[in-house]
Amino acid sequence: MEYEQIQNEIIKFRNDRGWEKYHNLKDLALSLNLEASEVLEVFQWKDESKQLSSKEQRHLEDELADTLIYAFYMCEKLNVNPYEIIRNKMDENQGRKWKFD
């Protein structure tokens, strides 16, 4: 599925429910952060050496999807393509150096 198709679907979903009035950048940023924190719940109190169960993986996928949807809503408000801004950031990172020691 292409970005434009997904974007159109989530915007239609939002608008069909009348949620667009709540979708300003501040509230979308808060929602994005809340959904991202739900990603952490999958790992809370879990031994890092153990694999996720199929139920846990499905839960993680759902929370990642929610997080991405809010990020896409923000991209729509900013009128930017997320793939382009990722590409720009990756290009910028190519010239950066990190110290890990």
C-alpha positions as CSV (number, residue, x, y, z in Angstrom):
1,M,0.0,0.0,0.0
2,E,1.3,3.4,-0.9
3,Y,1.6,6.3,1.5
4,E,-1.1,8.4,-0.3
5,Q,-3.6,5.6,-0.1
6,I,-3.0,5.1,3.6
7,Q,-3.1,8.8,4.3
8,N,-6.4,9.1,2.4
9,E,-7.9,6.2,4.4
10,I,-6.9,7.5,7.8
11,I,-8.1,11.1,7.0
12,K,-11.4,9.7,5.8
13,F,-11.7,7.6,9.0
14,R,-11.0,10.7,11.1
15,N,-13.4,12.9,9.2
16,D,-16.2,10.4,9.1
17,R,-16.1,10.5,12.9
18,G,-15.8,14.3,13.2
19,W,-12.4,14.1,14.9
20,E,-10.7,16.7,12.6
21,K,-11.6,19.5,15.1
22,Y,-9.4,17.8,17.7
23,H,-6.5,17.3,15.4
24,N,-4.2,20.2,15.9
25,L,-0.4,19.7,16.1
26,K,-0.3,20.0,19.9
27,D,-3.0,17.4,20.6
28,L,-1.6,15.1,17.9
29,A,1.9,15.4,19.4
30,L,0.4,14.5,22.8
31,S,-1.5,11.5,21.3
32,L,1.6,10.3,19.5
33,N,3.6,10.3,22.7
34,L,0.8,8.5,24.6
35,E,0.6,5.8,21.9
36,A,4.4,5.5,21.9
37,S,4.3,4.9,25.6
38,E,1.9,2.1,25.0
39,V,4.6,0.4,23.0
40,L,6.7,0.3,26.2
41,E,3.9,-1.5,28.0
42,V,4.5,-4.6,25.9
43,F,8.0,-4.8,27.4
44,Q,7.2,-3.7,31.0
45,W,8.4,-6.3,33.5
46,K,9.4,-8.7,30.6
47,D,12.8,-10.5,30.7
48,E,14.7,-9.0,27.7
49,S,16.1,-12.4,26.8
50,K,12.6,-13.9,26.2
51,Q,10.9,-13.6,22.8
52,L,7.5,-12.0,22.6
53,S,4.5,-14.3,22.5
54,S,2.3,-14.1,19.4
55,K,-0.2,-12.2,21.5
56,E,2.4,-9.8,22.7
57,Q,3.7,-9.3,19.2
58,R,0.2,-8.6,17.9
59,H,-0.2,-6.0,20.7
60,L,3.1,-4.4,19.8
61,E,2.1,-4.2,16.1
62,D,-1.2,-2.6,17.1
63,E,0.6,0.0,19.3
64,L,3.1,0.7,16.5
65,A,0.3,1.2,14.1
66,D,-1.4,3.7,16.4
67,T,1.8,5.6,16.8
68,L,2.4,5.7,13.0
69,I,-1.2,6.8,12.4
70,Y,-0.7,9.8,14.7
71,A,2.6,10.6,13.0
72,F,0.9,10.5,9.7
73,Y,-1.9,12.8,11.0
74,M,0.9,15.2,12.0
75,C,2.5,15.0,8.5
76,E,-0.9,15.8,7.0
77,K,-1.2,18.9,9.2
78,L,2.4,19.9,8.2
79,N,1.7,19.1,4.6
80,V,4.8,16.9,4.4
81,N,5.4,13.4,3.1
82,P,6.8,11.2,5.9
83,Y,9.0,9.2,3.5
84,E,10.6,12.5,2.3
85,I,11.4,13.8,5.8
86,I,12.8,10.4,6.7
87,R,15.0,10.4,3.6
88,N,16.1,14.0,4.5
89,K,17.0,12.9,8.0
90,M,18.8,9.8,6.8
91,D,20.8,12.0,4.4
92,E,21.7,14.4,7.3
93,N,22.7,11.5,9.5
94,Q,25.1,10.2,6.9
95,G,27.5,13.0,7.8
96,R,27.1,12.7,11.5
97,K,29.5,11.0,13.9
98,W,28.5,9.4,17.2
99,K,30.7,8.4,20.1
100,F,29.6,5.2,21.9
101,D,32.5,4.9,24.3
